[in-house]
Amino acid sequence: MDYGMIGKIEKAKRYAEERDRFRFNSFDITFSGDNNNHQVGYADGKFRCDCEFFLTHERCGHTMALEILFKDMLPAPVSA
């Protein structure tokens, strides 16, 4: 293996452990729920989800799971 690549792999491992280096700006994912798949997105500091609960509460189990998963990797919420 290329010695330069070995150094890059080690650096990548170190970066991956330093979660504060990462900030998500936006993303779209398919969340595999217990009953259905849901389209969940994040942009401009706000989540969106196509599940019925989110439509009335602006938060749901799908978005809360992502908040936990991406803890410290999302900017502070935008106030309304």
N, C-alpha and C positions, 0 to 999 in steps of 0.2 A: 504494500500500500504506500502511496505517496506520503512522505513525512509531513508535508504541508497540510494534507487532509487530516492526518492524525491530530494535529494541533487544532484544526477547525472543529473536529468532533468533540474534543475535550472542552473547547470554548462553548460549543453549543450545549453540552451537558451542564456546564456551570450556569449559563444563561437560563436554561430551563428551570433550574432550582431557584432562581431569583425572580419570583413572580412579580415583584414590584417594577420590573423592567417593561412589563406588558400592559397596555391599555387598549381595550377593544373600543373601536369607534362605531362600528356597525357590523351586523352579521344577520344571516337568515339561515335557519336550520329546520329540519323536520324532526320533531320530538315524537318518539314512539311511546304514546301513552298506554294505559292499561286497556282502553277500549278502542281508541282510534289514534291515528297519527295526527299531529297538530303542527301547523306552520307557526313558528315563533321567530320573531325578529327583534333586533335592537338597533336603534339609530337615534341620533340627536339626544342621547341620554334617557331614552324611553323604550320600554319593552312594548311589544304587541303580540297577541296570540289570537288564534282563530277559535279558541274554545268559548263556549257559552258563558262560563263563569267570568272569564276575563272581560267580556263585553259589559258586564254590569259592575265589576269591582276594580277594573284596571290592574288587576294582579291575580295570579292563579298559581296552582301547584307547579305548572310547567315553568313559569317565569321565576318563581321562587327557587326552584331547583337550580336554575341557571345562575341566579344570584349567589347561591351557595357555591356552586362549581367554580364560578369565576370571581370569587371573593378577592377583593383588592385589585382586580384586573379591569374593573369597570369604573368610569368616571363617576363622580358624585351625581345623584339624580338631579335633573333639571326641575326647579320649582315652577309650579303653574302660575 
